[in-house]
Amino acid sequence: MSTHFYDPLEGHGLRHDPFKAIVAPRLIGWISSRAPDGTLNLAPYSFFGAFATFPPVIGFSSEGYKDSIRNIEATGEFAWNLASKPLAEQMNQTSAPVASEVDEFALSGLTPAPGRNIAAPHVAESPASLECKLLQVIRLKSLDGKEMDNYLALGQVVGVHIRNEYLKDGLFDTHAAQPVMRAGYRADYAEIGAMFQMIRPSA
């Protein structure tokens, strides 16, 4: 079976770097935070995931020390918001490289809903949001021990908001929520298509 192999340090030899297209689709880390001076911030991050269940822990990685990381380190909290298909254009607007004093909620026409257990707001229009308290910010290092310009923020979920229309028979209806995900190259996104079930084997 023929394959294309490359060492990332030596180059991929293709038209574009395939790494993000291979590790896809990925839920978007749509992160809201509040600066110490009260300025609101909302920004999407391509690298996001869940890391634990009991207690629930989520995290996102920022390429560069951006406003989200700065705010979260200063205040110790943030919220994650599910980026749905109807909110995709507004989510994209919040990725604009604007000055720190710009409120991306106002920029994108979204509503900042107050948190219950944190001071940072969440996106009222989002199907679901997770309030988080910061566990740690880790500056990543490469194999040679050099610090990278990448910062991983891990937070424990301390509050969950679910809009009632996305609860069906006591279950969160992921398909109805229409999450959008990063997939492929710079402008490529994906949405949920057909879903199927498999039960894990018992011991």
Helices and strands as residue ranges (DSSP letters): G 8-10, H 19-22, E 26-27, E 29-34, E 40-45, E 47-53, E 56-63, H 67-75, E 77-81, G 85-87, H 88-93, H 104-108, E 112-113, E 122-123, E 128-141, E 147-162, G 164-166, E 167-168, E 171-172, H 174-177, E 180-182, E 189-191
